[in-house]
Amino acid sequence: MSTDTLSALAKTIRSKNAGVNKITFDIIFRDRENYERVKRSRVLTRASVAALYRIPPERISDFVEYDPAYAIKFTIYRLTPSGSAGDGDIFGAQQYAPLLDLAVPA
Amino acid sequence: MQTLRIICPNGHLGFAPLRTESFQLGVSAAPDYIAADSGSDDVGPVPLGSDTSTSPLAWQRHDLEQMLLASRKLGVPMIIGSAGDTGSNSRVDLYVAIIRELAAQHGLKKFRLGWFYSEVDKAYLRRRMQAGEIVQGLDGYADLVESELDATDRIVAMAGVHPYVELLRRGADVIIGGRSSDAALFAAAALHHGFPADTAYYLGKVLECASFCAEPYGGKETVLGVVSHDDVKVTAMLPAQRCTVASVAGHAMYERSNPYEELFAGGRLEMTECRYEQVDERTTRVTGSRFVPSPRIRVKLEGSGKVGERFVGMCGIRDPYTIAHVDEVIDWARTQVRARFGDGGYELHYKVYGRDGVMGDLEPLRDRPGHELFILVQGVAPTREMAEELTLTGVRQMFYARLPDVKGTAGSVSFPLDEVLPASAAYRWTLNHTLAVDDGLELFPLHTADVGP
């Protein structure tokens, strides 16, 4: 196996509000094999996600590997609650793009 | 009763119309209840603060009509939660009025309508706080202080199962609820018929967003949930959709930071031990969910407060040197705004699309802007007059920005419109808190009335 992008391995990569002050990110795989491969790779960890989004690790409220759905999910605090004047994404639905091209080693 | 069957046609009634093909298939599947929630805090603080709906009346009416006619034809109850996006009192009254109109229009036989309100009086909350009650902040919010309460225009409390169970006990055939936990309206029906909380709450959890628990993706399609004393089965009604182990397990984490538990007024649903099995092509069975009651009921409060009147303006940039120095262009305009309006008493926001307009501080590619930029300016001020002039100054002065080495000296930006436009007033979420109550009905006044001849 060669290096693949996260978007080639995952079925779903999405972001969405979790309440008014957090955005939650879900990376869902179709099968256990790809899920375990990404888990093993350590491409997605609290530290890597904080680095990718250039935020301090304490802005990540939760980081969960959720076996029943073959999913990795993490949640970050917003700087201001959703829908405040100046918020560019009231639903938090367009914050996942930087995850798509993450390189996952074989 | 061995099982109870509930269909849900829409995860946010009114936000987009339900799809009638799968709804009619659901109606043919002999449900015991038809239920949907109509609210969400996803829509931001403006609807709650300004006491409006973000959903058009025509779509709200469409779904209520479909559900009411099916409910009355089958003779099974219909339950709607979080009326009109926010669940405020005016939204409950609106839905109650629509139900009465539809009943008259279609000549429906007599039925009992039940409804409850969710708004929390600021004076009541202030008394509780002054008596020493801590209104606890959620998700990074500090505990409530009186100045934040002062800044709040409207508060709704999020109902759990209690008002729904009580209205069903009083014989309601159609229920219109104020703000509610989505899952509570489904769970309440199951609890009313004696099913255990362990499966009742999971039934609500899986049905609350309708077809979001099915695949392939497709919103506003009906799903059927069947609860028993030891399991929940969920089936997609649209022939092209399936409820799979992956789609059902995946739904548990949707819009939640923790996929293993969910909090309600009165307890929490634990999903750590859930087991998922495919029982036929379109049905998944779930066992092992558990409801853990809390010693005291804490009700979630949502509050919205007005920040000011708002105008928006927009402009574009194509010159590469100006794009590279766009922050200086914005600084120039801000300086002119400060010269006119001072340092405070207003908000001025610049969104630079083509650079970081969508993601803001989270954007990793902030230093690689595109070959053209679009800039959205929002000005917020105490009066409309000031908001308009503020925003116009903030946009138009970008045209006059002085950059030392720019070649184009006739204007630094392009205008698609040489004007600013009125927008909704700006609000913010002031309350995202919980309040302890002795009784799950305490904040939710109940009403019933017979409708029709």
HADDOCK unambig.tbl for C-alpha pairs under 7 A between the chains (distance, minus, plus):
assign (segid A and resid 16 and name CA) (segid B and resid 255 and name CA) 5.95 0.50 0.50
assign (segid A and resid 17 and name CA) (segid B and resid 42 and name CA) 6.82 0.50 0.50
assign (segid A and resid 17 and name CA) (segid B and resid 255 and name CA) 5.81 0.50 0.50
assign (segid A and resid 18 and name CA) (segid B and resid 255 and name CA) 4.53 0.50 0.50
assign (segid A and resid 18 and name CA) (segid B and resid 256 and name CA) 5.01 0.50 0.50
assign (segid A and resid 18 and name CA) (segid B and resid 257 and name CA) 6.15 0.50 0.50
assign (segid A and resid 20 and name CA) (segid B and resid 41 and name CA) 6.80 0.50 0.50
assign (segid A and resid 21 and name CA) (segid B and resid 139 and name CA) 6.41 0.50 0.50
assign (segid A and resid 24 and name CA) (segid B and resid 255 and name CA) 6.54 0.50 0.50
assign (segid A and resid 24 and name CA) (segid B and resid 256 and name CA) 6.85 0.50 0.50
assign (segid A and resid 24 and name CA) (segid B and resid 257 and name CA) 5.96 0.50 0.50
assign (segid A and resid 52 and name CA) (segid B and resid 364 and name CA) 6.87 0.50 0.50
assign (segid A and resid 53 and name CA) (segid B and resid 362 and name CA) 5.11 0.50 0.50
assign (segid A and resid 53 and name CA) (segid B and resid 363 and name CA) 6.67 0.50 0.50
assign (segid A and resid 53 and name CA) (segid B and resid 364 and name CA) 6.12 0.50 0.50
assign (segid A and resid 54 and name CA) (segid B and resid 362 and name CA) 6.69 0.50 0.50
assign (segid A and resid 62 and name CA) (segid B and resid 257 and name CA) 6.39 0.50 0.50
assign (segid A and resid 68 and name CA) (segid B and resid 249 and name CA) 6.09 0.50 0.50
assign (segid A and resid 69 and name CA) (segid B and resid 246 and name CA) 5.28 0.50 0.50
assign (segid A and resid 69 and name CA) (segid B and resid 249 and name CA) 5.19 0.50 0.50
assign (segid A and resid 69 and name CA) (segid B and resid 250 and name CA) 5.08 0.50 0.50
assign (segid A and resid 75 and name CA) (segid B and resid 257 and name CA) 5.71 0.50 0.50
assign (segid A and resid 81 and name CA) (segid B and resid 429 and name CA) 6.51 0.50 0.50
assign (segid A and resid 82 and name CA) (segid B and resid 44 and name CA) 5.95 0.50 0.50
assign (segid A and resid 83 and name CA) (segid B and resid 44 and name CA) 4.56 0.50 0.50
assign (segid A and resid 83 and name CA) (segid B and resid 45 and name CA) 6.12 0.50 0.50
assign (segid A and resid 83 and name CA) (segid B and resid 428 and name CA) 6.77 0.50 0.50
assign (segid A and resid 84 and name CA) (segid B and resid 427 and name CA) 6.35 0.50 0.50
assign (segid A and resid 84 and name CA) (segid B and resid 428 and name CA) 5.04 0.50 0.50
assign (segid A and resid 85 and name CA) (segid B and resid 426 and name CA) 5.96 0.50 0.50
assign (segid A and resid 86 and name CA) (segid B and resid 349 and name CA) 5.39 0.50 0.50
assign (segid A and resid 88 and name CA) (segid B and resid 357 and name CA) 6.34 0.50 0.50
assign (segid A and resid 88 and name CA) (segid B and resid 358 and name CA) 5.20 0.50 0.50
assign (segid A and resid 88 and name CA) (segid B and resid 359 and name CA) 6.90 0.50 0.50
assign (segid A and resid 89 and name CA) (segid B and resid 358 and name CA) 6.28 0.50 0.50
assign (segid A and resid 90 and name CA) (segid B and resid 44 and name CA) 6.35 0.50 0.50
assign (segid A and resid 91 and name CA) (segid B and resid 42 and name CA) 5.65 0.50 0.50
assign (segid A and resid 95 and name CA) (segid B and resid 359 and name CA) 6.13 0.50 0.50
